[in-house]
Amino acid sequence: MEQDELKDFRQQCERNLKRSVAERMRYGFCYVYKPVLDDAPWRSFDSTAAYRKWCCDNLPKYLGYGEPDSA
């Protein structure tokens, strides 16, 4: 890091340490809508195999669920 970047980073850390825990929790997480997963309040499966099959059949690949691609 350049000196200016390092100084700015330190100042940012100091500002963040002055925040309350509630503020850190509020701003520390970024909610991103996940299609299908966020469309129901909850789901229940009889087995892990059933859950994995549901993931493969219903979720977009970019969410990272399902079987890895064979190389």
PyMOL Python script that loads the backbone (N, CA, C, O; Angstrom):
from pymol import cmd

cmd.read_pdbstr("""\
ATOM      1  N   MET A   1       0.838  -1.191   0.000  1.00  0.00           N
ATOM      2  CA  MET A   1       0.000   0.000   0.000  1.00  0.00           C
ATOM      3  C   MET A   1       0.872   1.240   0.000  1.00  0.00           C
ATOM      4  O   MET A   1       1.958   1.269   0.580  1.00  0.00           O
ATOM      5  N   GLU A   2       0.370   2.248  -0.660  1.00  0.00           N
ATOM      6  CA  GLU A   2       1.044   3.538  -0.641  1.00  0.00           C
ATOM      7  C   GLU A   2       0.815   4.180   0.728  1.00  0.00           C
ATOM      8  O   GLU A   2      -0.125   3.822   1.437  1.00  0.00           O
ATOM      9  N   GLN A   3       1.666   5.115   1.088  1.00  0.00           N
ATOM     10  CA  GLN A   3       1.555   5.785   2.394  1.00  0.00           C
ATOM     11  C   GLN A   3       0.191   6.450   2.582  1.00  0.00           C
ATOM     12  O   GLN A   3      -0.416   6.336   3.646  1.00  0.00           O
ATOM     13  N   ASP A   4      -0.296   7.155   1.531  1.00  0.00           N
ATOM     14  CA  ASP A   4      -1.599   7.830   1.636  1.00  0.00           C
ATOM     15  C   ASP A   4      -2.725   6.823   1.851  1.00  0.00           C
ATOM     16  O   ASP A   4      -3.635   7.060   2.646  1.00  0.00           O
ATOM     17  N   GLU A   5      -2.657   5.697   1.137  1.00  0.00           N
ATOM     18  CA  GLU A   5      -3.687   4.663   1.288  1.00  0.00           C
ATOM     19  C   GLU A   5      -3.645   4.067   2.687  1.00  0.00           C
ATOM     20  O   GLU A   5      -4.688   3.819   3.292  1.00  0.00           O
ATOM     21  N   LEU A   6      -2.449   3.840   3.197  1.00  0.00           N
ATOM     22  CA  LEU A   6      -2.291   3.272   4.532  1.00  0.00           C
ATOM     23  C   LEU A   6      -2.830   4.238   5.591  1.00  0.00           C
ATOM     24  O   LEU A   6      -3.502   3.825   6.536  1.00  0.00           O
ATOM     25  N   LYS A   7      -2.528   5.525   5.420  1.00  0.00           N
ATOM     26  CA  LYS A   7      -3.017   6.534   6.364  1.00  0.00           C
ATOM     27  C   LYS A   7      -4.545   6.593   6.326  1.00  0.00           C
ATOM     28  O   LYS A   7      -5.194   6.645   7.371  1.00  0.00           O
ATOM     29  N   ASP A   8      -5.113   6.586   5.122  1.00  0.00           N
ATOM     30  CA  ASP A   8      -6.566   6.613   4.968  1.00  0.00           C
ATOM     31  C   ASP A   8      -7.200   5.361   5.585  1.00  0.00           C
ATOM     32  O   ASP A   8      -8.245   5.447   6.231  1.00  0.00           O
ATOM     33  N   PHE A   9      -6.574   4.210   5.388  1.00  0.00           N
ATOM     34  CA  PHE A   9      -7.080   2.957   5.952  1.00  0.00           C
ATOM     35  C   PHE A   9      -7.083   3.007   7.477  1.00  0.00           C
ATOM     36  O   PHE A   9      -8.050   2.591   8.115  1.00  0.00           O
ATOM     37  N   ARG A  10      -6.010   3.511   8.053  1.00  0.00           N
ATOM     38  CA  ARG A  10      -5.933   3.631   9.517  1.00  0.00           C
ATOM     39  C   ARG A  10      -7.016   4.566  10.057  1.00  0.00           C
ATOM     40  O   ARG A  10      -7.651   4.276  11.071  1.00  0.00           O
ATOM     41  N   GLN A  11      -7.219   5.693   9.368  1.00  0.00           N
ATOM     42  CA  GLN A  11      -8.257   6.638   9.797  1.00  0.00           C
ATOM     43  C   GLN A  11      -9.647   6.006   9.706  1.00  0.00           C
ATOM     44  O   GLN A  11     -10.493   6.214  10.576  1.00  0.00           O
ATOM     45  N   GLN A  12      -9.866   5.241   8.656  1.00  0.00           N
ATOM     46  CA  GLN A  12     -11.147   4.556   8.499  1.00  0.00           C
ATOM     47  C   GLN A  12     -11.350   3.547   9.632  1.00  0.00           C
ATOM     48  O   GLN A  12     -12.448   3.452  10.182  1.00  0.00           O
ATOM     49  N   CYS A  13     -10.312   2.799   9.984  1.00  0.00           N
ATOM     50  CA  CYS A  13     -10.393   1.837  11.092  1.00  0.00           C
ATOM     51  C   CYS A  13     -10.707   2.547  12.406  1.00  0.00           C
ATOM     52  O   CYS A  13     -11.531   2.077  13.191  1.00  0.00           O
ATOM     53  N   GLU A  14     -10.052   3.673  12.639  1.00  0.00           N
ATOM     54  CA  GLU A  14     -10.303   4.430  13.872  1.00  0.00           C
ATOM     55  C   GLU A  14     -11.750   4.924  13.931  1.00  0.00           C
ATOM     56  O   GLU A  14     -12.380   4.874  14.988  1.00  0.00           O
ATOM     57  N   ARG A  15     -12.278   5.402  12.797  1.00  0.00           N
ATOM     58  CA  ARG A  15     -13.675   5.847  12.761  1.00  0.00           C
ATOM     59  C   ARG A  15     -14.620   4.680  13.046  1.00  0.00           C
ATOM     60  O   ARG A  15     -15.595   4.822  13.784  1.00  0.00           O
ATOM     61  N   ASN A  16     -14.322   3.540  12.459  1.00  0.00           N
ATOM     62  CA  ASN A  16     -15.194   2.377  12.650  1.00  0.00           C
ATOM     63  C   ASN A  16     -15.161   1.870  14.082  1.00  0.00           C
ATOM     64  O   ASN A  16     -16.173   1.384  14.588  1.00  0.00           O
ATOM     65  N   LEU A  17     -14.017   1.975  14.742  1.00  0.00           N
ATOM     66  CA  LEU A  17     -13.925   1.524  16.131  1.00  0.00           C
ATOM     67  C   LEU A  17     -14.729   2.409  17.075  1.00  0.00           C
ATOM     68  O   LEU A  17     -15.088   1.984  18.173  1.00  0.00           O
ATOM     69  N   LYS A  18     -15.013   3.638  16.651  1.00  0.00           N
ATOM     70  CA  LYS A  18     -15.805   4.549  17.479  1.00  0.00           C
ATOM     71  C   LYS A  18     -17.305   4.256  17.374  1.00  0.00           C
ATOM     72  O   LYS A  18     -18.091   4.754  18.181  1.00  0.00           O
ATOM     73  N   ARG A  19     -17.701   3.456  16.391  1.00  0.00           N
ATOM     74  CA  ARG A  19     -19.115   3.114  16.236  1.00  0.00           C
ATOM     75  C   ARG A  19     -19.553   2.137  17.315  1.00  0.00           C
ATOM     76  O   ARG A  19     -18.750   1.366  17.840  1.00  0.00           O
ATOM     77  N   SER A  20     -20.824   2.183  17.635  1.00  0.00           N
ATOM     78  CA  SER A  20     -21.378   1.220  18.597  1.00  0.00           C
ATOM     79  C   SER A  20     -21.485  -0.152  17.923  1.00  0.00           C
ATOM     80  O   SER A  20     -21.389  -0.266  16.701  1.00  0.00           O
ATOM     81  N   VAL A  21     -21.681  -1.166  18.723  1.00  0.00           N
ATOM     82  CA  VAL A  21     -21.841  -2.517  18.181  1.00  0.00           C
ATOM     83  C   VAL A  21     -23.069  -2.573  17.272  1.00  0.00           C
ATOM     84  O   VAL A  21     -23.040  -3.218  16.224  1.00  0.00           O
ATOM     85  N   ALA A  22     -24.141  -1.899  17.672  1.00  0.00           N
ATOM     86  CA  ALA A  22     -25.364  -1.885  16.860  1.00  0.00           C
ATOM     87  C   ALA A  22     -25.099  -1.282  15.478  1.00  0.00           C
ATOM     88  O   ALA A  22     -25.578  -1.795  14.467  1.00  0.00           O
ATOM     89  N   GLU A  23     -24.331  -0.188  15.442  1.00  0.00           N
ATOM     90  CA  GLU A  23     -24.002   0.429  14.150  1.00  0.00           C
ATOM     91  C   GLU A  23     -23.121  -0.488  13.316  1.00  0.00           C
ATOM     92  O   GLU A  23     -23.306  -0.589  12.103  1.00  0.00           O
ATOM     93  N   ARG A  24     -22.176  -1.150  13.947  1.00  0.00           N
ATOM     94  CA  ARG A  24     -21.309  -2.078  13.207  1.00  0.00           C
ATOM     95  C   ARG A  24     -22.117  -3.224  12.621  1.00  0.00           C
ATOM     96  O   ARG A  24     -21.879  -3.641  11.487  1.00  0.00           O
ATOM     97  N   MET A  25     -23.075  -3.735  13.393  1.00  0.00           N
ATOM     98  CA  MET A  25     -23.923  -4.818  12.895  1.00  0.00           C
ATOM     99  C   MET A  25     -24.801  -4.327  11.743  1.00  0.00           C
ATOM    100  O   MET A  25     -25.008  -5.038  10.760  1.00  0.00           O
ATOM    101  N   ARG A  26     -25.309  -3.112  11.878  1.00  0.00           N
ATOM    102  CA  ARG A  26     -26.196  -2.567  10.845  1.00  0.00           C
ATOM    103  C   ARG A  26     -25.464  -2.368   9.520  1.00  0.00           C
ATOM    104  O   ARG A  26     -25.988  -2.711   8.460  1.00  0.00           O
ATOM    105  N   TYR A  27     -24.267  -1.820   9.581  1.00  0.00           N
ATOM    106  CA  TYR A  27     -23.539  -1.498   8.355  1.00  0.00           C
ATOM    107  C   TYR A  27     -22.524  -2.564   7.949  1.00  0.00           C
ATOM    108  O   TYR A  27     -21.911  -2.457   6.887  1.00  0.00           O
ATOM    109  N   GLY A  28     -22.341  -3.578   8.770  1.00  0.00           N
ATOM    110  CA  GLY A  28     -21.319  -4.589   8.493  1.00  0.00           C
ATOM    111  C   GLY A  28     -21.766  -5.709   7.578  1.00  0.00           C
ATOM    112  O   GLY A  28     -20.945  -6.514   7.137  1.00  0.00           O
ATOM    113  N   PHE A  29     -23.060  -5.773   7.285  1.00  0.00           N
ATOM    114  CA  PHE A  29     -23.577  -6.844   6.444  1.00  0.00           C
ATOM    115  C   PHE A  29     -24.314  -6.247   5.261  1.00  0.00           C
ATOM    116  O   PHE A  29     -24.984  -5.221   5.383  1.00  0.00           O
ATOM    117  N   CYS A  30     -24.185  -6.885   4.139  1.00  0.00           N
ATOM    118  CA  CYS A  30     -24.847  -6.419   2.923  1.00  0.00           C
ATOM    119  C   CYS A  30     -25.838  -7.494   2.479  1.00  0.00           C
ATOM    120  O   CYS A  30     -25.437  -8.609   2.144  1.00  0.00           O
ATOM    121  N   TYR A  31     -27.124  -7.163   2.474  1.00  0.00           N
ATOM    122  CA  TYR A  31     -28.132  -8.126   2.050  1.00  0.00           C
ATOM    123  C   TYR A  31     -28.198  -8.149   0.532  1.00  0.00           C
ATOM    124  O   TYR A  31     -28.290  -7.104  -0.112  1.00  0.00           O
ATOM    125  N   VAL A  32     -28.150  -9.331  -0.026  1.00  0.00           N
ATOM    126  CA  VAL A  32     -28.277  -9.516  -1.465  1.00  0.00           C
ATOM    127  C   VAL A  32     -29.389 -10.533  -1.692  1.00  0.00           C
ATOM    128  O   VAL A  32     -29.361 -11.624  -1.121  1.00  0.00           O
ATOM    129  N   TYR A  33     -30.351 -10.188  -2.508  1.00  0.00           N
ATOM    130  CA  TYR A  33     -31.454 -11.096  -2.809  1.00  0.00           C
ATOM    131  C   TYR A  33     -30.921 -12.322  -3.533  1.00  0.00           C
ATOM    132  O   TYR A  33     -30.168 -12.207  -4.500  1.00  0.00           O
ATOM    133  N   LYS A  34     -31.319 -13.497  -3.055  1.00  0.00           N
ATOM    134  CA  LYS A  34     -30.940 -14.757  -3.687  1.00  0.00           C
ATOM    135  C   LYS A  34     -32.207 -15.370  -4.272  1.00  0.00           C
ATOM    136  O   LYS A  34     -33.085 -15.800  -3.524  1.00  0.00           O
ATOM    137  N   PRO A  35     -32.314 -15.416  -5.611  1.00  0.00           N
ATOM    138  CA  PRO A  35     -33.530 -15.942  -6.227  1.00  0.00           C
ATOM    139  C   PRO A  35     -33.841 -17.343  -5.718  1.00  0.00           C
ATOM    140  O   PRO A  35     -32.928 -18.125  -5.453  1.00  0.00           O
ATOM    141  N   VAL A  36     -35.088 -17.655  -5.584  1.00  0.00           N
ATOM    142  CA  VAL A  36     -35.632 -18.932  -5.124  1.00  0.00           C
ATOM    143  C   VAL A  36     -35.384 -19.125  -3.630  1.00  0.00           C
ATOM    144  O   VAL A  36     -36.333 -19.397  -2.896  1.00  0.00           O
ATOM    145  N   LEU A  37     -34.161 -18.998  -3.158  1.00  0.00           N
ATOM    146  CA  LEU A  37     -33.863 -19.204  -1.739  1.00  0.00           C
ATOM    147  C   LEU A  37     -34.630 -18.229  -0.858  1.00  0.00           C
ATOM    148  O   LEU A  37     -35.115 -18.605   0.209  1.00  0.00           O
ATOM    149  N   ASP A  38     -34.743 -16.987  -1.293  1.00  0.00           N
ATOM    150  CA  ASP A  38     -35.392 -15.960  -0.481  1.00  0.00           C
ATOM    151  C   ASP A  38     -36.899 -15.852  -0.738  1.00  0.00           C
ATOM    152  O   ASP A  38     -37.571 -15.010  -0.142  1.00  0.00           O
ATOM    153  N   ASP A  39     -37.424 -16.697  -1.617  1.00  0.00           N
ATOM    154  CA  ASP A  39     -38.834 -16.585  -1.988  1.00  0.00           C
ATOM    155  C   ASP A  39     -39.780 -17.303  -1.029  1.00  0.00           C
ATOM    156  O   ASP A  39     -40.995 -17.137  -1.135  1.00  0.00           O
ATOM    157  N   ALA A  40     -39.264 -18.084  -0.110  1.00  0.00           N
ATOM    158  CA  ALA A  40     -40.102 -18.777   0.880  1.00  0.00           C
ATOM    159  C   ALA A  40     -39.501 -18.549   2.261  1.00  0.00           C
ATOM    160  O   ALA A  40     -38.279 -18.482   2.396  1.00  0.00           O
ATOM    161  N   PRO A  41     -40.345 -18.428   3.298  1.00  0.00           N
ATOM    162  CA  PRO A  41     -39.803 -18.175   4.635  1.00  0.00           C
ATOM    163  C   PRO A  41     -38.963 -19.332   5.171  1.00  0.00           C
ATOM    164  O   PRO A  41     -38.027 -19.113   5.938  1.00  0.00           O
ATOM    165  N   TRP A  42     -39.292 -20.568   4.771  1.00  0.00           N
ATOM    166  CA  TRP A  42     -38.498 -21.720   5.204  1.00  0.00           C
ATOM    167  C   TRP A  42     -38.827 -22.912   4.315  1.00  0.00           C
ATOM    168  O   TRP A  42     -39.846 -22.919   3.623  1.00  0.00           O
ATOM    169  N   ARG A  43     -37.972 -23.903   4.338  1.00  0.00           N
ATOM    170  CA  ARG A  43     -38.177 -25.159   3.615  1.00  0.00           C
ATOM    171  C   ARG A  43     -37.710 -26.295   4.499  1.00  0.00           C
ATOM    172  O   ARG A  43     -36.830 -26.123   5.342  1.00  0.00           O
ATOM    173  N   SER A  44     -38.306 -27.453   4.300  1.00  0.00           N
ATOM    174  CA  SER A  44     -37.925 -28.630   5.076  1.00  0.00           C
ATOM    175  C   SER A  44     -37.759 -29.809   4.128  1.00  0.00           C
ATOM    176  O   SER A  44     -38.543 -29.984   3.195  1.00  0.00           O
ATOM    177  N   PHE A  45     -36.738 -30.612   4.372  1.00  0.00           N
ATOM    178  CA  PHE A  45     -36.460 -31.769   3.524  1.00  0.00           C
ATOM    179  C   PHE A  45     -36.327 -33.006   4.397  1.00  0.00           C
ATOM    180  O   PHE A  45     -35.900 -32.925   5.549  1.00  0.00           O
ATOM    181  N   ASP A  46     -36.697 -34.154   3.835  1.00  0.00           N
ATOM    182  CA  ASP A  46     -36.613 -35.414   4.577  1.00  0.00           C
ATOM    183  C   ASP A  46     -35.185 -35.918   4.707  1.00  0.00           C
ATOM    184  O   ASP A  46     -34.873 -36.686   5.618  1.00  0.00           O
ATOM    185  N   SER A  47     -34.322 -35.491   3.802  1.00  0.00           N
ATOM    186  CA  SER A  47     -32.933 -35.962   3.844  1.00  0.00           C
ATOM    187  C   SER A  47     -32.021 -34.939   3.179  1.00  0.00           C
ATOM    188  O   SER A  47     -32.476 -34.035   2.478  1.00  0.00           O
ATOM    189  N   THR A  48     -30.744 -35.101   3.412  1.00  0.00           N
ATOM    190  CA  THR A  48     -29.759 -34.242   2.751  1.00  0.00           C
ATOM    191  C   THR A  48     -29.792 -34.485   1.252  1.00  0.00           C
ATOM    192  O   THR A  48     -29.627 -33.553   0.465  1.00  0.00           O
ATOM    193  N   ALA A  49     -30.004 -35.729   0.855  1.00  0.00           N
ATOM    194  CA  ALA A  49     -30.086 -36.054  -0.574  1.00  0.00           C
ATOM    195  C   ALA A  49     -31.252 -35.311  -1.228  1.00  0.00           C
ATOM    196  O   ALA A  49     -31.116 -34.804  -2.341  1.00  0.00           O
ATOM    197  N   ALA A  50     -32.388 -35.244  -0.548  1.00  0.00           N
ATOM    198  CA  ALA A  50     -33.544 -34.519  -1.088  1.00  0.00           C
ATOM    199  C   ALA A  50     -33.238 -33.026  -1.195  1.00  0.00           C
ATOM    200  O   ALA A  50     -33.624 -32.380  -2.169  1.00  0.00           O
ATOM    201  N   TYR A  51     -32.550 -32.481  -0.201  1.00  0.00           N
ATOM    202  CA  TYR A  51     -32.154 -31.066  -0.229  1.00  0.00           C
ATOM    203  C   TYR A  51     -31.212 -30.799  -1.405  1.00  0.00           C
ATOM    204  O   TYR A  51     -31.387 -29.825  -2.137  1.00  0.00           O
ATOM    205  N   ARG A  52     -30.222 -31.661  -1.580  1.00  0.00           N
ATOM    206  CA  ARG A  52     -29.262 -31.470  -2.679  1.00  0.00           C
ATOM    207  C   ARG A  52     -29.949 -31.560  -4.034  1.00  0.00           C
ATOM    208  O   ARG A  52     -29.643 -30.780  -4.936  1.00  0.00           O
ATOM    209  N   LYS A  53     -30.874 -32.501  -4.186  1.00  0.00           N
ATOM    210  CA  LYS A  53     -31.603 -32.631  -5.450  1.00  0.00           C
ATOM    211  C   LYS A  53     -32.425 -31.372  -5.701  1.00  0.00           C
ATOM    212  O   LYS A  53     -32.452 -30.854  -6.818  1.00  0.00           O
ATOM    213  N   TRP A  54     -33.100 -30.878  -4.653  1.00  0.00           N
ATOM    214  CA  TRP A  54     -33.886 -29.658  -4.803  1.00  0.00           C
ATOM    215  C   TRP A  54     -32.991 -28.499  -5.243  1.00  0.00           C
ATOM    216  O   TRP A  54     -33.364 -27.723  -6.123  1.00  0.00           O
ATOM    217  N   CYS A  55     -31.815 -28.382  -4.633  1.00  0.00           N
ATOM    218  CA  CYS A  55     -30.875 -27.315  -5.003  1.00  0.00           C
ATOM    219  C   CYS A  55     -30.485 -27.422  -6.469  1.00  0.00           C
ATOM    220  O   CYS A  55     -30.505 -26.429  -7.195  1.00  0.00           O
ATOM    221  N   CYS A  56     -30.129 -28.636  -6.908  1.00  0.00           N
ATOM    222  CA  CYS A  56     -29.719 -28.832  -8.309  1.00  0.00           C
ATOM    223  C   CYS A  56     -30.853 -28.489  -9.272  1.00  0.00           C
ATOM    224  O   CYS A  56     -30.617 -27.914 -10.335  1.00  0.00           O
ATOM    225  N   ASP A  57     -32.074 -28.839  -8.902  1.00  0.00           N
ATOM    226  CA  ASP A  57     -33.221 -28.641  -9.788  1.00  0.00           C
ATOM    227  C   ASP A  57     -33.754 -27.210  -9.792  1.00  0.00           C
ATOM    228  O   ASP A  57     -34.378 -26.792 -10.767  1.00  0.00           O
ATOM    229  N   ASN A  58     -33.520 -26.457  -8.725  1.00  0.00           N
ATOM    230  CA  ASN A  58     -34.202 -25.167  -8.581  1.00  0.00           C
ATOM    231  C   ASN A  58     -33.314 -23.931  -8.503  1.00  0.00           C
ATOM    232  O   ASN A  58     -33.775 -22.833  -8.813  1.00  0.00           O
ATOM    233  N   LEU A  59     -32.075 -24.075  -8.104  1.00  0.00           N
ATOM    234  CA  LEU A  59     -31.249 -22.893  -7.860  1.00  0.00           C
ATOM    235  C   LEU A  59     -30.328 -22.578  -9.034  1.00  0.00           C
ATOM    236  O   LEU A  59     -29.814 -23.488  -9.684  1.00  0.00           O
ATOM    237  N   PRO A  60     -30.118 -21.281  -9.308  1.00  0.00           N
ATOM    238  CA  PRO A  60     -29.172 -20.896 -10.357  1.00  0.00           C
ATOM    239  C   PRO A  60     -27.756 -21.343  -9.983  1.00  0.00           C
ATOM    240  O   PRO A  60     -27.370 -21.295  -8.815  1.00  0.00           O
ATOM    241  N   LYS A  61     -26.995 -21.772 -10.977  1.00  0.00           N
ATOM    242  CA  LYS A  61     -25.635 -22.272 -10.731  1.00  0.00           C
ATOM    243  C   LYS A  61     -24.750 -21.231 -10.057  1.00  0.00           C
ATOM    244  O   LYS A  61     -23.889 -21.583  -9.250  1.00  0.00           O
ATOM    245  N   TYR A  62     -24.950 -19.948 -10.379  1.00  0.00           N
ATOM    246  CA  TYR A  62     -24.052 -18.921  -9.839  1.00  0.00           C
ATOM    247  C   TYR A  62     -24.145 -18.777  -8.324  1.00  0.00           C
ATOM    248  O   TYR A  62     -23.277 -18.153  -7.714  1.00  0.00           O
ATOM    249  N   LEU A  63     -25.183 -19.342  -7.706  1.00  0.00           N
ATOM    250  CA  LEU A  63     -25.259 -19.305  -6.247  1.00  0.00           C
ATOM    251  C   LEU A  63     -24.314 -20.318  -5.606  1.00  0.00           C
ATOM    252  O   LEU A  63     -24.055 -20.256  -4.404  1.00  0.00           O
ATOM    253  N   GLY A  64     -23.802 -21.246  -6.404  1.00  0.00           N
ATOM    254  CA  GLY A  64     -22.800 -22.177  -5.889  1.00  0.00           C
ATOM    255  C   GLY A  64     -23.354 -23.458  -5.303  1.00  0.00           C
ATOM    256  O   GLY A  64     -22.620 -24.203  -4.654  1.00  0.00           O
ATOM    257  N   TYR A  65     -24.628 -23.734  -5.514  1.00  0.00           N
ATOM    258  CA  TYR A  65     -25.208 -24.984  -5.031  1.00  0.00           C
ATOM    259  C   TYR A  65     -25.203 -25.995  -6.164  1.00  0.00           C
ATOM    260  O   TYR A  65     -25.247 -25.619  -7.336  1.00  0.00           O
ATOM    261  N   GLY A  66     -25.149 -27.256  -5.826  1.00  0.00           N
ATOM    262  CA  GLY A  66     -25.200 -28.298  -6.837  1.00  0.00           C
ATOM    263  C   GLY A  66     -23.870 -29.003  -6.967  1.00  0.00           C
ATOM    264  O   GLY A  66     -22.927 -28.749  -6.217  1.00  0.00           O
ATOM    265  N   GLU A  67     -23.819 -29.891  -7.933  1.00  0.00           N
ATOM    266  CA  GLU A  67     -22.609 -30.674  -8.177  1.00  0.00           C
ATOM    267  C   GLU A  67     -21.575 -29.820  -8.907  1.00  0.00           C
ATOM    268  O   GLU A  67     -21.932 -29.001  -9.753  1.00  0.00           O
ATOM    269  N   PRO A  68     -20.294 -30.010  -8.583  1.00  0.00           N
ATOM    270  CA  PRO A  68     -19.259 -29.276  -9.330  1.00  0.00           C
ATOM    271  C   PRO A  68     -19.200 -29.776 -10.771  1.00  0.00           C
ATOM    272  O   PRO A  68     -19.462 -30.946 -11.050  1.00  0.00           O
ATOM    273  N   ASP A  69     -18.853 -28.868 -11.677  1.00  0.00           N
ATOM    274  CA  ASP A  69     -18.697 -29.263 -13.084  1.00  0.00           C
ATOM    275  C   ASP A  69     -17.531 -30.219 -13.212  1.00  0.00           C
ATOM    276  O   ASP A  69     -16.497 -30.038 -12.568  1.00  0.00           O
ATOM    277  N   SER A  70     -17.695 -31.248 -14.049  1.00  0.00           N
ATOM    278  CA  SER A  70     -16.563 -32.168 -14.260  1.00  0.00           C
ATOM    279  C   SER A  70     -15.574 -31.543 -15.230  1.00  0.00           C
ATOM    280  O   SER A  70     -15.943 -30.902 -16.214  1.00  0.00           O
ATOM    281  N   ALA A  71     -14.320 -31.753 -14.917  1.00  0.00           N
ATOM    282  CA  ALA A  71     -13.273 -31.145 -15.752  1.00  0.00           C
ATOM    283  C   ALA A  71     -12.727 -32.144 -16.734  1.00  0.00           C
ATOM    284  O   ALA A  71     -11.838 -31.815 -17.519  1.00  0.00           O
TER     285      ALA A  71
END
""", "prot")
cmd.dss("prot")
cmd.show_as("cartoon", "prot")
cmd.util.cbc("prot")
cmd.orient("prot")
